[in-house]
Amino acid sequence: MLGIHHYGLFLLAGILLNLTPGQDTMFILGRSLTGGRRAGIAAALGIALTNALNPKVALFFLAFLPQFIQPASPTRTLAFLALGGTFITTGLAWCLVLASGAARLQGFFAQNPRLRAGIDRVVGALFAALGARLAWAR
């Protein structure tokens, strides 16, 4: 397919990379949990636009994609575009699913404020413990 080899492996690697939590995931979750579905989807689309314009993302694609393209293929450029489009599509789909799921959680936590307060306490204690461990590490 267009000089692409191991497309299934590329798809799996791309999906796993998108599922890895990072600042984008936390931003979408935060916006969705506080502002609802529309805020989460707006955040996801904003992140997609930011990533499309980010030169670091372009460098990542230049390092990651050639592993899945046959060097002698006459359609290398088309293969780059196809793999890049696949990665962007799976990433955007994941961000939209994340935004929708977090918006549903917002409704659940709105009905159960004691549960949310308990989770906030557990997360706060976890951050305090991690901070203490980091402080005593040296």
Buried (B, 14 or more C-beta within 10 A) or exposed (E): EBBBEEBEEBBEBBBEBBEEEEEBBEBBBBBBBEBBBEBBBBBBBBBBEEBEEEEEBEEBBEEBBBEBBBEEBEBBEBBBEBBBEBBBEBBBEBBBEBBBBBBEBBEEBEEEEEEBEEEEEEEEEEEEEEEEEEEEEE
